[in-house]
Amino acid sequence: MNWDVLKGNWKQAKGKVKQQWGKLTDDDLEIIEGKRDELIGRIQERYGLTRDEAAKQVDDFYSRAA
């Protein structure tokens, strides 16, 4: 699976993303729309992480979901 597929299945993926990062709001998920950079930015903002830490979490999540 690649990010294009995840983006195409975003409606189904939103639930798993919400479970992983509960501080993300429904509005955040609508804005993200499956975009990797948006997801990293929102996680960074909500959890006070560095961009690298947030990117690692997203990549780990993606590798499990793929």
All heavy atoms as a GROMACS GRO file, in nm:
protein
  544
    1MET      N    1   0.085  -0.117   0.000
    1MET     CA    2   0.000   0.000   0.000
    1MET      C    3   0.090   0.124   0.000
    1MET      O    4   0.193   0.126   0.064
    1MET     CB    5  -0.089   0.000   0.125
    1MET     CG    6  -0.181   0.118   0.132
    1MET     SD    7  -0.271   0.139   0.288
    1MET     CE    8  -0.349  -0.016   0.313
    2ASN      N    9   0.049   0.225  -0.072
    2ASN     CA   10   0.124   0.350  -0.069
    2ASN      C   11   0.032   0.461  -0.020
    2ASN      O   12  -0.086   0.440   0.004
    2ASN     CB   13   0.186   0.380  -0.205
    2ASN     CG   14   0.082   0.397  -0.313
    2ASN    OD1   15  -0.026   0.449  -0.290
    2ASN    ND2   16   0.112   0.352  -0.433
    3TRP      N   17   0.088   0.580  -0.006
    3TRP     CA   18   0.009   0.691   0.049
    3TRP      C   19  -0.108   0.727  -0.040
    3TRP      O   20  -0.212   0.773   0.010
    3TRP     CB   21   0.097   0.812   0.075
    3TRP     CG   22   0.160   0.800   0.211
    3TRP    CD1   23   0.287   0.759   0.238
    3TRP    CD2   24   0.098   0.821   0.336
    3TRP    NE1   25   0.307   0.755   0.374
    3TRP    CE2   26   0.193   0.793   0.436
    3TRP    CE3   27  -0.029   0.861   0.375
    3TRP    CZ2   28   0.166   0.804   0.572
    3TRP    CZ3   29  -0.057   0.872   0.511
    3TRP    CH2   30   0.038   0.844   0.607
    4ASP      N   31  -0.097   0.706  -0.170
    4ASP     CA   32  -0.211   0.734  -0.259
    4ASP      C   33  -0.328   0.643  -0.226
    4ASP      O   34  -0.443   0.686  -0.228
    4ASP     CB   35  -0.170   0.719  -0.405
    4ASP     CG   36  -0.075   0.828  -0.451
    4ASP    OD1   37  -0.079   0.939  -0.394
    4ASP    OD2   38   0.004   0.802  -0.543
    5VAL      N   39  -0.298   0.517  -0.197
    5VAL     CA   40  -0.404   0.422  -0.160
    5VAL      C   41  -0.465   0.462  -0.027
    5VAL      O   42  -0.587   0.462  -0.010
    5VAL     CB   43  -0.348   0.278  -0.156
    5VAL    CG1   44  -0.452   0.182  -0.102
    5VAL    CG2   45  -0.302   0.235  -0.295
    6LEU      N   46  -0.379   0.497   0.069
    6LEU     CA   47  -0.430   0.539   0.200
    6LEU      C   48  -0.518   0.663   0.185
    6LEU      O   49  -0.626   0.669   0.243
    6LEU     CB   50  -0.314   0.570   0.295
    6LEU     CG   51  -0.356   0.613   0.436
    6LEU    CD1   52  -0.417   0.495   0.510
    6LEU    CD2   53  -0.239   0.668   0.512
    7LYS      N   54  -0.475   0.757   0.104
    7LYS     CA   55  -0.554   0.877   0.080
    7LYS      C   56  -0.688   0.841   0.017
    7LYS      O   57  -0.792   0.894   0.055
    7LYS     CB   58  -0.478   0.974  -0.009
    7LYS     CG   59  -0.545   1.106  -0.024
    7LYS     CD   60  -0.460   1.204  -0.103
    7LYS     CE   61  -0.531   1.336  -0.117
    7LYS     NZ   62  -0.454   1.434  -0.189
    8GLY      N   63  -0.688   0.745  -0.075
    8GLY     CA   64  -0.812   0.701  -0.139
    8GLY      C   65  -0.906   0.631  -0.044
    8GLY      O   66  -1.027   0.634  -0.062
    9ASN      N   67  -0.850   0.569   0.059
    9ASN     CA   68  -0.930   0.498   0.159
    9ASN      C   69  -0.938   0.576   0.290
    9ASN      O   70  -0.952   0.518   0.397
    9ASN     CB   71  -0.870   0.359   0.186
    9ASN     CG   72  -0.880   0.270   0.066
    9ASN    OD1   73  -0.975   0.275  -0.010
    9ASN    ND2   74  -0.778   0.187   0.046
   10TRP      N   75  -0.925   0.707   0.281
   10TRP     CA   76  -0.915   0.789   0.401
   10TRP      C   77  -1.036   0.774   0.492
   10TRP      O   78  -1.023   0.771   0.614
   10TRP     CB   79  -0.893   0.936   0.363
   10TRP     CG   80  -0.873   1.022   0.483
   10TRP    CD1   81  -0.952   1.126   0.522
   10TRP    CD2   82  -0.768   1.014   0.580
   10TRP    NE1   83  -0.903   1.182   0.637
   10TRP    CE2   84  -0.790   1.115   0.674
   10TRP    CE3   85  -0.659   0.930   0.597
   10TRP    CZ2   86  -0.706   1.134   0.784
   10TRP    CZ3   87  -0.575   0.949   0.705
   10TRP    CH2   88  -0.598   1.049   0.797
   11LYS      N   89  -1.155   0.763   0.436
   11LYS     CA   90  -1.274   0.749   0.520
   11LYS      C   91  -1.264   0.627   0.610
   11LYS      O   92  -1.299   0.633   0.728
   11LYS     CB   93  -1.400   0.742   0.435
   11LYS     CG   94  -1.438   0.872   0.370
   11LYS     CD   95  -1.572   0.864   0.305
   11LYS     CE   96  -1.602   0.983   0.219
   11LYS     NZ   97  -1.636   1.102   0.289
   12GLN      N   98  -1.211   0.516   0.559
   12GLN     CA   99  -1.194   0.396   0.639
   12GLN      C  100  -1.075   0.411   0.736
   12GLN      O  101  -1.078   0.359   0.846
   12GLN     CB  102  -1.172   0.273   0.552
   12GLN     CG  103  -1.290   0.233   0.468
   12GLN     CD  104  -1.301   0.311   0.337
   12GLN    OE1  105  -1.214   0.389   0.301
   12GLN    NE2  106  -1.411   0.291   0.266
   13ALA      N  107  -0.972   0.479   0.693
   13ALA     CA  108  -0.850   0.493   0.774
   13ALA      C  109  -0.868   0.590   0.889
   13ALA      O  110  -0.797   0.581   0.990
   13ALA     CB  111  -0.734   0.537   0.686
   14LYS      N  112  -0.962   0.682   0.879
   14LYS     CA  113  -0.979   0.784   0.982
   14LYS      C  114  -1.002   0.724   1.120
   14LYS      O  115  -0.948   0.775   1.218
   14LYS     CB  116  -1.097   0.877   0.949
   14LYS     CG  117  -1.064   0.979   0.845
   14LYS     CD  118  -1.166   1.092   0.839
   14LYS     CE  119  -1.304   1.048   0.798
   14LYS     NZ  120  -1.392   1.162   0.771
   15GLY      N  121  -1.076   0.616   1.128
   15GLY     CA  122  -1.103   0.553   1.257
   15GLY      C  123  -0.976   0.502   1.322
   15GLY      O  124  -0.954   0.521   1.443
   16LYS      N  125  -0.890   0.440   1.244
   16LYS     CA  126  -0.764   0.390   1.297
   16LYS      C  127  -0.672   0.504   1.338
   16LYS      O  128  -0.603   0.496   1.439
   16LYS     CB  129  -0.694   0.300   1.194
   16LYS     CG  130  -0.766   0.170   1.172
   16LYS     CD  131  -0.695   0.084   1.071
   16LYS     CE  132  -0.774  -0.043   1.048
   16LYS     NZ  133  -0.709  -0.130   0.951
   17VAL      N  134  -0.672   0.611   1.259
   17VAL     CA  135  -0.590   0.728   1.292
   17VAL      C  136  -0.640   0.788   1.423
   17VAL      O  137  -0.562   0.824   1.512
   17VAL     CB  138  -0.594   0.831   1.177
   17VAL    CG1  139  -0.530   0.963   1.219
   17VAL    CG2  140  -0.524   0.775   1.054
   18LYS      N  141  -0.770   0.798   1.438
   18LYS     CA  142  -0.830   0.854   1.560
   18LYS      C  143  -0.796   0.768   1.682
   18LYS      O  144  -0.771   0.820   1.789
   18LYS     CB  145  -0.981   0.866   1.541
   18LYS     CG  146  -1.055   0.930   1.653
   18LYS     CD  147  -1.045   1.080   1.647
   18LYS     CE  148  -1.138   1.138   1.753
   18LYS     NZ  149  -1.164   1.274   1.737
   19GLN      N  150  -0.794   0.635   1.665
   19GLN     CA  151  -0.755   0.548   1.775
   19GLN      C  152  -0.610   0.570   1.814
   19GLN      O  153  -0.577   0.572   1.932
   19GLN     CB  154  -0.774   0.401   1.737
   19GLN     CG  155  -0.916   0.355   1.736
   19GLN     CD  156  -0.927   0.209   1.693
   19GLN    OE1  157  -0.840   0.155   1.627
   19GLN    NE2  158  -1.038   0.148   1.730
   20GLN      N  159  -0.524   0.585   1.716
   20GLN     CA  160  -0.380   0.603   1.741
   20GLN      C  161  -0.352   0.739   1.804
   20GLN      O  162  -0.270   0.749   1.894
   20GLN     CB  163  -0.304   0.588   1.610
   20GLN     CG  164  -0.154   0.608   1.623
   20GLN     CD  165  -0.084   0.493   1.692
   20GLN    OE1  166  -0.127   0.380   1.684
   20GLN    NE2  167   0.024   0.524   1.761
   21TRP      N  168  -0.416   0.843   1.753
   21TRP     CA  169  -0.390   0.980   1.800
   21TRP      C  170  -0.523   1.042   1.841
   21TRP      O  171  -0.584   1.118   1.765
   21TRP     CB  172  -0.323   1.062   1.691
   21TRP     CG  173  -0.187   1.011   1.656
   21TRP    CD1  174  -0.073   1.022   1.730
   21TRP    CD2  175  -0.150   0.938   1.539
   21TRP    NE1  176   0.031   0.961   1.666
   21TRP    CE2  177  -0.012   0.908   1.548
   21TRP    CE3  178  -0.219   0.894   1.426
   21TRP    CZ2  179   0.057   0.838   1.451
   21TRP    CZ3  180  -0.152   0.823   1.329
   21TRP    CH2  181  -0.015   0.796   1.341
   22GLY      N  182  -0.567   1.011   1.961
   22GLY     CA  183  -0.697   1.055   2.010
   22GLY      C  184  -0.713   1.205   2.026
   22GLY      O  185  -0.825   1.254   2.035
   23LYS      N  186  -0.604   1.279   2.030
   23LYS     CA  187  -0.613   1.424   2.044
   23LYS      C  188  -0.650   1.492   1.912
   23LYS      O  189  -0.682   1.611   1.911
   23LYS     CB  190  -0.481   1.483   2.094
   23LYS     CG  191  -0.451   1.448   2.238
   23LYS     CD  192  -0.323   1.515   2.285
   23LYS     CE  193  -0.289   1.479   2.428
   23LYS     NZ  194  -0.165   1.546   2.472
   24LEU      N  195  -0.646   1.419   1.802
   24LEU     CA  196  -0.688   1.477   1.674
   24LEU      C  197  -0.839   1.486   1.671
   24LEU      O  198  -0.910   1.391   1.706
   24LEU     CB  199  -0.638   1.392   1.557
   24LEU     CG  200  -0.488   1.384   1.538
   24LEU    CD1  201  -0.455   1.292   1.421
   24LEU    CD2  202  -0.427   1.521   1.516
   25THR      N  203  -0.889   1.599   1.630
   25THR     CA  204  -1.034   1.618   1.625
   25THR      C  205  -1.089   1.571   1.492
   25THR      O  206  -1.014   1.547   1.396
   25THR     CB  207  -1.067   1.768   1.643
   25THR    OG1  208  -1.016   1.839   1.530
   25THR    CG2  209  -1.009   1.824   1.772
   26ASP      N  210  -1.220   1.562   1.485
   26ASP     CA  211  -1.284   1.527   1.359
   26ASP      C  212  -1.254   1.633   1.253
   26ASP      O  213  -1.234   1.601   1.136
   26ASP     CB  214  -1.436   1.512   1.377
   26ASP     CG  215  -1.472   1.387   1.456
   26ASP    OD1  216  -1.392   1.291   1.459
   26ASP    OD2  217  -1.580   1.385   1.517
   27ASP      N  218  -1.247   1.758   1.295
   27ASP     CA  219  -1.211   1.865   1.202
   27ASP      C  220  -1.070   1.845   1.150
   27ASP      O  221  -1.043   1.866   1.031
   27ASP     CB  222  -1.223   2.003   1.268
   27ASP     CG  223  -1.367   2.045   1.290
   27ASP    OD1  224  -1.458   1.990   1.222
   27ASP    OD2  225  -1.390   2.134   1.374
   28ASP      N  226  -0.976   1.806   1.239
   28ASP     CA  227  -0.839   1.777   1.195
   28ASP      C  228  -0.840   1.670   1.087
   28ASP      O  229  -0.773   1.683   0.984
   28ASP     CB  230  -0.752   1.727   1.312
   28ASP     CG  231  -0.718   1.835   1.412
   28ASP    OD1  232  -0.714   1.954   1.375
   28ASP    OD2  233  -0.694   1.799   1.529
   29LEU      N  234  -0.915   1.565   1.111
   29LEU     CA  235  -0.918   1.453   1.017
   29LEU      C  236  -0.977   1.494   0.882
   29LEU      O  237  -0.934   1.445   0.778
   29LEU     CB  238  -0.995   1.335   1.077
   29LEU     CG  239  -0.932   1.275   1.203
   29LEU    CD1  240  -1.022   1.168   1.262
   29LEU    CD2  241  -0.794   1.220   1.175
   30GLU      N  242  -1.075   1.584   0.885
   30GLU     CA  243  -1.132   1.634   0.759
   30GLU      C  244  -1.029   1.716   0.683
   30GLU      O  245  -1.019   1.707   0.561
   30GLU     CB  246  -1.257   1.717   0.786
   30GLU     CG  247  -1.376   1.636   0.833
   30GLU     CD  248  -1.419   1.531   0.732
   30GLU    OE1  249  -1.424   1.560   0.610
   30GLU    OE2  250  -1.448   1.418   0.775
   31ILE      N  251  -0.953   1.797   0.755
   31ILE     CA  252  -0.851   1.882   0.691
   31ILE      C  253  -0.738   1.797   0.636
   31ILE      O  254  -0.686   1.822   0.527
   31ILE     CB  255  -0.798   1.987   0.791
   31ILE    CG1  256  -0.909   2.088   0.822
   31ILE    CG2  257  -0.674   2.057   0.738
   31ILE    CD1  258  -0.880   2.177   0.941
   32ILE      N  259  -0.698   1.695   0.710
   32ILE     CA  260  -0.586   1.609   0.671
   32ILE      C  261  -0.613   1.538   0.539
   32ILE      O  262  -0.526   1.532   0.452
   32ILE     CB  263  -0.553   1.507   0.783
   32ILE    CG1  264  -0.497   1.580   0.905
   32ILE    CG2  265  -0.456   1.400   0.733
   32ILE    CD1  266  -0.494   1.495   1.031
   33GLU      N  267  -0.733   1.482   0.524
   33GLU     CA  268  -0.775   1.413   0.401
   33GLU      C  269  -0.672   1.314   0.348
   33GLU      O  270  -0.653   1.302   0.227
   33GLU     CB  271  -0.807   1.515   0.292
   33GLU     CG  272  -0.927   1.600   0.319
   33GLU     CD  273  -0.956   1.697   0.206
   33GLU    OE1  274  -0.862   1.737   0.133
   33GLU    OE2  275  -1.073   1.731   0.191
   34GLY      N  276  -0.600   1.247   0.436
   34GLY     CA  277  -0.504   1.146   0.392
   34GLY      C  278  -0.369   1.201   0.350
   34GLY      O  279  -0.286   1.127   0.300
   35LYS      N  280  -0.346   1.329   0.368
   35LYS     CA  281  -0.218   1.389   0.329
   35LYS      C  282  -0.115   1.368   0.440
   35LYS      O  283  -0.136   1.411   0.553
   35LYS     CB  284  -0.235   1.538   0.303
   35LYS     CG  285  -0.328   1.568   0.188
   35LYS     CD  286  -0.343   1.718   0.172
   35LYS     CE  287  -0.473   1.748   0.101
   35LYS     NZ  288  -0.550   1.848   0.171
   36ARG      N  289  -0.006   1.303   0.406
   36ARG     CA  290   0.098   1.268   0.504
   36ARG      C  291   0.152   1.390   0.578
   36ARG      O  292   0.160   1.391   0.700
   36ARG     CB  293   0.212   1.194   0.433
   36ARG     CG  294   0.322   1.149   0.527
   36ARG     CD  295   0.430   1.071   0.450
   36ARG     NE  296   0.535   1.028   0.539
   36ARG     CZ  297   0.641   1.102   0.573
   36ARG    NH1  298   0.655   1.223   0.524
   36ARG    NH2  299   0.732   1.055   0.657
   37ASP      N  300   0.187   1.495   0.504
   37ASP     CA  301   0.243   1.614   0.567
   37ASP      C  302   0.144   1.682   0.661
   37ASP      O  303   0.182   1.733   0.767
   37ASP     CB  304   0.293   1.714   0.462
   37ASP     CG  305   0.420   1.668   0.394
   37ASP    OD1  306   0.491   1.583   0.451
   37ASP    OD2  307   0.450   1.718   0.284
   38GLU      N  308   0.018   1.684   0.622
   38GLU     CA  309  -0.085   1.741   0.709
   38GLU      C  310  -0.097   1.660   0.837
   38GLU      O  311  -0.109   1.716   0.946
   38GLU     CB  312  -0.221   1.746   0.639
   38GLU     CG  313  -0.242   1.864   0.552
   38GLU     CD  314  -0.255   1.995   0.628
   38GLU    OE1  315  -0.302   1.998   0.743
   38GLU    OE2  316  -0.214   2.097   0.571
   39LEU      N  317  -0.097   1.528   0.824
   39LEU     CA  318  -0.108   1.440   0.941
   39LEU      C  319   0.010   1.463   1.035
   39LEU      O  320  -0.009   1.479   1.156
   39LEU     CB  321  -0.115   1.294   0.897
   39LEU     CG  322  -0.123   1.188   1.008
   39LEU    CD1  323  -0.243   1.213   1.099
   39LEU    CD2  324  -0.129   1.049   0.948
   40ILE      N  325   0.129   1.468   0.980
   40ILE     CA  326   0.249   1.491   1.062
   40ILE      C  327   0.238   1.626   1.133
   40ILE      O  328   0.264   1.636   1.254
   40ILE     CB  329   0.376   1.485   0.975
   40ILE    CG1  330   0.401   1.341   0.930
   40ILE    CG2  331   0.498   1.539   1.051
   40ILE    CD1  332   0.508   1.325   0.824
   41GLY      N  333   0.197   1.728   1.061
   41GLY     CA  334   0.185   1.862   1.120
   41GLY      C  335   0.083   1.867   1.233
   41GLY      O  336   0.108   1.930   1.337
   42ARG      N  337  -0.030   1.803   1.213
   42ARG     CA  338  -0.134   1.804   1.316
   42ARG      C  339  -0.089   1.726   1.440
   42ARG      O  340  -0.116   1.767   1.552
   42ARG     CB  341  -0.265   1.746   1.263
   42ARG     CG  342  -0.328   1.827   1.155
   42ARG     CD  343  -0.382   1.957   1.210
   42ARG     NE  344  -0.418   2.044   1.098
   42ARG     CZ  345  -0.508   2.139   1.108
   42ARG    NH1  346  -0.572   2.160   1.220
   42ARG    NH2  347  -0.532   2.215   1.003
   43ILE      N  348  -0.023   1.613   1.420
   43ILE     CA  349   0.028   1.535   1.533
   43ILE      C  350   0.133   1.616   1.608
   43ILE      O  351   0.133   1.621   1.732
   43ILE     CB  352   0.084   1.399   1.485
   43ILE    CG1  353  -0.029   1.311   1.434
   43ILE    CG2  354   0.162   1.330   1.597
   43ILE    CD1  355   0.017   1.189   1.358
   44GLN      N  356   0.221   1.678   1.534
   44GLN     CA  357   0.325   1.762   1.593
   44GLN      C  358   0.262   1.872   1.679
   44GLN      O  359   0.302   1.895   1.793
   44GLN     CB  360   0.408   1.824   1.480
   44GLN     CG  361   0.521   1.911   1.525
   44GLN     CD  362   0.596   1.972   1.406
   44GLN    OE1  363   0.555   1.959   1.291
   44GLN    NE2  364   0.704   2.040   1.435
   45GLU      N  365   0.161   1.935   1.627
   45GLU     CA  366   0.092   2.044   1.696
   45GLU      C  367   0.019   1.995   1.821
   45GLU      O  368   0.032   2.053   1.929
   45GLU     CB  369  -0.007   2.106   1.597
   45GLU     CG  370  -0.080   2.226   1.643
   45GLU     CD  371  -0.173   2.276   1.534
   45GLU    OE1  372  -0.124   2.313   1.424
   45GLU    OE2  373  -0.295   2.277   1.558
   46ARG      N  374  -0.059   1.889   1.808
   46ARG     CA  375  -0.142   1.840   1.919
   46ARG      C  376  -0.061   1.775   2.032
   46ARG      O  377  -0.100   1.781   2.147
   46ARG     CB  378  -0.245   1.739   1.870
   46ARG     CG  379  -0.346   1.794   1.775
   46ARG     CD  380  -0.452   1.876   1.849
   46ARG     NE  381  -0.553   1.920   1.755
   46ARG     CZ  382  -0.564   2.044   1.711
   46ARG    NH1  383  -0.481   2.135   1.752
   46ARG    NH2  384  -0.657   2.077   1.625
   47TYR      N  385   0.049   1.710   1.996
   47TYR     CA  386   0.125   1.634   2.095
   47TYR      C  387   0.257   1.700   2.134
   47TYR      O  388   0.331   1.645   2.216
   47TYR     CB  389   0.151   1.492   2.044
   47TYR     CG  390   0.026   1.408   2.044
   47TYR    CD1  391  -0.058   1.407   1.934
   47TYR    CD2  392  -0.009   1.332   2.155
   47TYR    CE1  393  -0.175   1.331   1.933
   47TYR    CE2  394  -0.126   1.256   2.156
   47TYR     CZ  395  -0.207   1.257   2.045
   47TYR     OH  396  -0.323   1.183   2.045
   48GLY      N  397   0.288   1.816   2.077
   48GLY     CA  398   0.410   1.886   2.112
   48GLY      C  399   0.537   1.811   2.076
   48GLY      O  400   0.637   1.816   2.148
   49LEU      N  401   0.535   1.742   1.963
   49LEU     CA  402   0.649   1.664   1.917
   49LEU      C  403   0.730   1.743   1.816
   49LEU      O  404   0.680   1.838   1.755
   49LEU     CB  405   0.601   1.534   1.851
   49LEU     CG  406   0.516   1.439   1.934
   49LEU    CD1  407   0.465   1.326   1.847
   49LEU    CD2  408   0.595   1.387   2.051
   50THR      N  409   0.853   1.700   1.794
   50THR     CA  410   0.930   1.755   1.684
   50THR      C  411   0.874   1.697   1.555
   50THR      O  412   0.805   1.594   1.556
   50THR     CB  413   1.080   1.720   1.693
   50THR    OG1  414   1.095   1.579   1.675
   50THR    CG2  415   1.140   1.765   1.824
   51ARG      N  416   0.905   1.759   1.445
   51ARG     CA  417   0.858   1.708   1.315
   51ARG      C  418   0.911   1.567   1.291
   51ARG      O  419   0.838   1.481   1.242
   51ARG     CB  420   0.901   1.802   1.203
   51ARG     CG  421   0.847   1.757   1.068
   51ARG     CD  422   0.814   1.875   0.981
   51ARG     NE  423   0.754   1.832   0.857
   51ARG     CZ  424   0.623   1.822   0.837
   51ARG    NH1  425   0.539   1.852   0.932
   51ARG    NH2  426   0.577   1.782   0.720
   52ASP      N  427   1.038   1.542   1.326
   52ASP     CA  428   1.096   1.409   1.307
   52ASP      C  429   1.026   1.303   1.391
   52ASP      O  430   1.002   1.192   1.343
   52ASP     CB  431   1.246   1.410   1.340
   52ASP     CG  432   1.329   1.484   1.236
   52ASP    OD1  433   1.279   1.505   1.123
   52ASP    OD2  434   1.443   1.522   1.268
   53GLU      N  435   0.993   1.337   1.516
   53GLU     CA  436   0.923   1.241   1.602
   53GLU      C  437   0.784   1.210   1.546
   53GLU      O  438   0.742   1.094   1.544
   53GLU     CB  439   0.910   1.296   1.744
   53GLU     CG  440   1.041   1.303   1.819
   53GLU     CD  441   1.029   1.380   1.950
   53GLU    OE1  442   0.943   1.471   1.960
   53GLU    OE2  443   1.108   1.352   2.041
   54ALA      N  444   0.714   1.314   1.504
   54ALA     CA  445   0.580   1.294   1.447
   54ALA      C  446   0.588   1.212   1.319
   54ALA      O  447   0.506   1.122   1.297
   54ALA     CB  448   0.513   1.428   1.422
   55ALA      N  449   0.687   1.240   1.234
   55ALA     CA  450   0.703   1.166   1.109
   55ALA      C  451   0.732   1.019   1.137
   55ALA      O  452   0.679   0.931   1.068
   55ALA     CB  453   0.814   1.226   1.025
   56LYS      N  454   0.812   0.990   1.238
   56LYS     CA  455   0.843   0.851   1.273
   56LYS      C  456   0.717   0.779   1.318
   56LYS      O  457   0.692   0.666   1.278
   56LYS     CB  458   0.949   0.844   1.382
   56LYS     CG  459   0.988   0.701   1.416
   56LYS     CD  460   1.096   0.695   1.521
   56LYS     CE  461   1.139   0.556   1.558
   56LYS     NZ  462   1.045   0.448   1.543
   57GLN      N  463   0.635   0.845   1.400
   57GLN     CA  464   0.509   0.784   1.443
   57GLN      C  465   0.418   0.755   1.324
   57GLN      O  466   0.358   0.648   1.317
   57GLN     CB  467   0.437   0.875   1.543
   57GLN     CG  468   0.496   0.875   1.680
   57GLN     CD  469   0.410   0.949   1.779
   57GLN    OE1  470   0.292   0.976   1.756
   57GLN    NE2  471   0.470   0.982   1.893
   58VAL      N  472   0.408   0.849   1.232
   58VAL     CA  473   0.323   0.830   1.115
   58VAL      C  474   0.376   0.715   1.029
   58VAL      O  475   0.300   0.630   0.983
   58VAL     CB  476   0.312   0.961   1.033
   58VAL    CG1  477   0.249   0.936   0.897
   58VAL    CG2  478   0.232   1.063   1.111
   59ASP      N  479   0.507   0.711   1.008
   59ASP     CA  480   0.566   0.604   0.928
   59ASP      C  481   0.548   0.469   0.995
   59ASP      O  482   0.519   0.369   0.926
   59ASP     CB  483   0.713   0.633   0.901
   59ASP     CG  484   0.734   0.751   0.806
   59ASP    OD1  485   0.636   0.789   0.736
   59ASP    OD2  486   0.844   0.807   0.805
   60ASP      N  487   0.562   0.462   1.128
   60ASP     CA  488   0.539   0.337   1.200
   60ASP      C  489   0.393   0.294   1.187
   60ASP      O  490   0.364   0.176   1.162
   60ASP     CB  491   0.576   0.351   1.347
   60ASP     CG  492   0.726   0.362   1.370
   60ASP    OD1  493   0.805   0.334   1.277
   60ASP    OD2  494   0.764   0.401   1.484
   61PHE      N  495   0.302   0.388   1.200
   61PHE     CA  496   0.161   0.359   1.186
   61PHE      C  497   0.130   0.307   1.045
   61PHE      O  498   0.062   0.207   1.028
   61PHE     CB  499   0.078   0.486   1.213
   61PHE     CG  500  -0.067   0.474   1.180
   61PHE    CD1  501  -0.154   0.410   1.266
   61PHE    CD2  502  -0.118   0.525   1.061
   61PHE    CE1  503  -0.288   0.398   1.235
   61PHE    CE2  504  -0.251   0.514   1.030
   61PHE     CZ  505  -0.337   0.449   1.117
   62TYR      N  506   0.186   0.375   0.946
   62TYR     CA  507   0.164   0.337   0.808
   62TYR      C  508   0.216   0.197   0.779
   62TYR      O  509   0.152   0.119   0.711
   62TYR     CB  510   0.230   0.440   0.715
   62TYR     CG  511   0.218   0.403   0.570
   62TYR    CD1  512   0.098   0.418   0.503
   62TYR    CD2  513   0.326   0.350   0.501
   62TYR    CE1  514   0.087   0.384   0.369
   62TYR    CE2  515   0.315   0.315   0.367
   62TYR     CZ  516   0.196   0.333   0.302
   62TYR     OH  517   0.184   0.297   0.172
   63SER      N  518   0.333   0.164   0.834
   63SER     CA  519   0.391   0.032   0.808
   63SER      C  520   0.306  -0.078   0.870
   63SER      O  521   0.298  -0.188   0.816
   63SER     CB  522   0.536   0.024   0.857
   63SER     OG  523   0.543   0.030   0.996
   64ARG      N  524   0.240  -0.049   0.980
   64ARG     CA  525   0.150  -0.147   1.042
   64ARG      C  526   0.020  -0.159   0.964
   64ARG      O  527  -0.040  -0.265   0.956
   64ARG     CB  528   0.120  -0.110   1.186
   64ARG     CG  529   0.235  -0.133   1.281
   64ARG     CD  530   0.192  -0.119   1.426
   64ARG     NE  531   0.118   0.003   1.454
   64ARG     CZ  532   0.171   0.119   1.490
   64ARG    NH1  533   0.300   0.133   1.497
   64ARG    NH2  534   0.094   0.223   1.515
   65ALA      N  535  -0.026  -0.048   0.908
   65ALA     CA  536  -0.154  -0.046   0.835
   65ALA      C  537  -0.141  -0.104   0.694
   65ALA      O  538  -0.239  -0.147   0.636
   65ALA     CB  539  -0.207   0.097   0.827
   66ALA      N  540  -0.021  -0.101   0.641
   66ALA     CA  541   0.001  -0.144   0.503
   66ALA      C  542  -0.013  -0.292   0.486
   66ALA      O  543  -0.007  -0.373   0.567
   66ALA     CB  544   0.139  -0.100   0.456
   0.00000   0.00000   0.00000
